[in-house]
């Protein structure tokens, strides 16, 4: 059981934009001794979600306290996981949705084409391994229940789906997105580098 009274180290990420809080947490975590108790301070929900997922992926016992909309406290212990998971990026495919529409020209037509593209992915012979939404692609996802329904179906058949948390906060649509994993620039760049084919409609 995590004992907040024994917290000795504080990682204050207040004022840092994405992916600063995650990078600071990761850097501290990788150099800290196993069993060290620490507290992370962030000032927005998206950073809190990104740090929480990092702690969960590393098997940490953690607790989150939301003091206000601009102050989140994450308490955790350092757990060193020595298990090495080998993975291959051979023949992996990533779809990178960076706009609210497909192609140049008529915006309404482009939006309809994007909806159709997302709906049709499940019918392709080669499914993407990963789907990423950034910039106005995130806004398009948030504003379309039909697109979110189609993305949910892709997730159900194994397509990992992420959306940029900085983008969703910028457009004030984070609470409107019900599918996928809120992500950050560090993770998105890592994902781009780990796939050998990237499709940008």
N, C-alpha and C positions, 0 to 999 in steps of 0.2 A: 504494500500500500504506500503510495506516495505521501511523504511527510513534508508539507510546505514549510513547516517551522525550521527545517534543516537546510533550506535553500541558501547556498553560499555565493553562487555566481549569478550575475544579472547580465543578460544580453539585451541591451536597449536598442531596438530598431526603430524607434519613433522618428518620424521625419524622413525615412528612407523610402524611395519609390521602388516599385518592382523592377528587378528581383532582389533588391538589396536585403530585405529581411530574411529571405530564404538563404542567400549567400552567407550572411553573417551567422545565421544559425548553423548552417552546414560546416562553415569554417571552424566555429567554436567546437561543435560536436566532434569533429574528426580529430581534434587535438586534445580534448578533455579526457580525463581518466574515467574508466568504467566505474559506475556507481555514483559519479558526481551529480549532485542535485543542482538544478539551475532554473532560472526564470527568464522567459523571453517576453519583451514588451513590444507590442506593435500597435499601430494607430488606425488600422482599417480592417474590415472584415475579410477582404480578399487575402491580405497578408497572413491573417490568422488561419484561414483555410489552407493556404499553401504550407505554412509551417506545421500545422496539425498533420497534414498528409505525410510530410517528411518524417515526423516523429512516429507516426503509425507504421510507415514503411520500415522503420528501423526497430520496430518491436518495443517502443518505449511505453512505460506507464506514465501517462500524462493527464493533466487536468487543465481546462480552459475556464477562465473567469472573464466575463464581459463587464467591465466597469462602466463603460459608456460606448457610444458609437465611434469614439476616437481613442479608446484605450482598452486593449485586450491583453490579458496576462495568461501566458501558457507556462505551466509548471511541469517539469519533467526530470527524469533521471537518464544518465548516459548508459546505453546498453550497446556493447560491442558485439556485432554479429559477424562471426568469422566465416560464415557459409558463403561460398563463391558460386554464383549462378551464371553459368556460361550461356551466352545468347549469340545469335547470328543475325546479321542484317542482310543476308544473301536473299536476293529476289524479294525484298520487302517494298511495299508501296504505301505512300502517304498522300492523302488529298489535303491540299492547303487552301482553305477558303478565306481569302483576304478581302473580299468585297461583297457588297449587298446585291450585286448583279453579275451576270456573265456577259462578257464582251463589251464593246463600246457602242455608243449610240443611244437608242431609246431605253431609258431607265426602267420603265414598267415592263417592257419586254425582257430586259435583262434579269429583273427580279423573278419573273415567271419562269425563265429558263433555269435560274438557280434552284428554284423549288422543284422543277422537273428533274434536274440533275441529281439532287439529293434523293428524290423519290426513286430514281432508276438505278442507283448504285447497287441495291440488293439483287438486281437482275443481271449484273455483269458476270462474265465467266471468271474474272479475276477480281476478288474483293480487295479493297485496301485494307492494310493492317491497322492504319491509323487515320483519323480525321481530325483536322485542326481548324478552328475558327478564330480569326483575329480581325481587328479593326472593324469595318462596317459589316463584315461577315458575321460577327458576334451580334450586332444589332439586328440583322436580318433573322438570325436564329431566334432571338428573343421575341421578335414581333410576329412570328409565324407559328401558331399551334400545329399546323399541318407539317411544317418542317421538323418541329421537335418530335412529332409522332413518328416520322420517318427515320429520324436519327435514333430514337429509342429502339426501333426495330433493328437498325444496324448494330447497335450496342448488344442487343440480344443474340445476334449471330456472330459476335466476337470482334467487331470493329471498335478499337479503343478510340474514344472521342474526348477531345480537350477543347476548352475555349479560354481565351486570354482574359484573365481577371482584371488587368489594368484597363482593357478595352470595355469590359462590361461595366466597370465602375465609371469610366469616362462617359458612357452613354446612359448611365443610371438605369441599367437593365438587369443587374445581377440577380435580383429576386424574381425576375420573369423567366429565367432559364432553369428548366427542370430536368435537363438531361446533360450528360457529359461531366467531365471533371474540370473544375476551375484550375487554371494553370498559370504559369509565369514565364517571362522571357528566357530565363535560364533553362527551364525544362523544355520549352518550345525549340530553342536552338539545339539542345541535346537531341531531341526527337528528330529534327531535320537532318542532323549529322548521322543519325543511326539508321536511316533508311537509304536504300540505294536508288530508289526512284521516287520522285516527287511530282505530283500533278497539280497544277494551279489553273483551274478553269477560268 
